[in-house]
Amino acid sequence: MDKKSKRKTQEERDAERRRRRVMFLRELNEAKELRERVQPRRARAARMRQAMRMRTFRW
């Protein structure tokens, strides 16, 4: 019984961690979109830099 309850609490902790992670990633994405709308020139330059990094990246 004790092992079962420990596993349940671990599963609950993992589920809570996943929920917090999903919420964090959603908010991060919203913040990036807002920044792009507020500063379109900087956002465009950042996209260009990212594209250049991806082109020059070696596997």
Legacy VTK file of the C-alpha trace (Angstrom):
# vtk DataFile Version 3.0
C-alpha trace
ASCII
DATASET POLYDATA
POINTS 59 float
0.000 0.000 0.000
2.802 2.390 0.896
4.595 1.872 -2.434
1.370 2.502 -4.302
0.784 5.796 -2.492
4.388 6.901 -3.153
4.021 6.110 -6.850
0.737 8.026 -6.951
2.351 11.101 -5.422
5.241 10.835 -7.902
2.771 10.594 -10.786
0.889 13.595 -9.429
4.138 15.566 -9.151
5.056 14.642 -12.719
1.611 15.640 -13.972
1.806 18.976 -12.143
5.278 19.589 -13.579
4.008 18.898 -17.094
1.058 21.260 -16.561
3.383 24.019 -15.348
5.741 23.418 -18.291
2.908 23.602 -20.839
1.662 26.830 -19.237
5.175 28.305 -19.266
5.743 27.438 -22.925
2.346 28.857 -23.891
3.090 32.137 -22.080
6.561 32.279 -23.609
5.102 31.878 -27.081
2.534 34.610 -26.388
5.300 36.927 -25.187
7.318 36.310 -28.355
4.295 37.037 -30.542
3.578 40.239 -28.608
7.187 41.348 -28.967
6.984 40.770 -32.726
3.881 42.931 -32.973
5.339 45.700 -30.810
8.821 45.751 -32.372
8.453 44.422 -35.919
11.843 45.658 -37.149
13.751 44.089 -34.259
11.719 40.916 -34.570
12.513 40.735 -38.282
16.204 41.229 -37.599
16.072 38.520 -34.906
14.383 36.128 -37.356
17.086 36.869 -39.925
19.843 36.206 -37.385
18.170 32.964 -36.345
17.837 31.887 -39.984
21.520 32.649 -40.551
22.468 30.614 -37.478
20.400 27.695 -38.722
21.973 27.880 -42.199
25.500 27.878 -40.832
24.868 25.200 -38.203
26.786 21.983 -38.781
25.280 18.659 -37.772
LINES 1 60
59 0 1 2 3 4 5 6 7 8 9 10 11 12 13 14 15 16 17 18 19 20 21 22 23 24 25 26 27 28 29 30 31 32 33 34 35 36 37 38 39 40 41 42 43 44 45 46 47 48 49 50 51 52 53 54 55 56 57 58
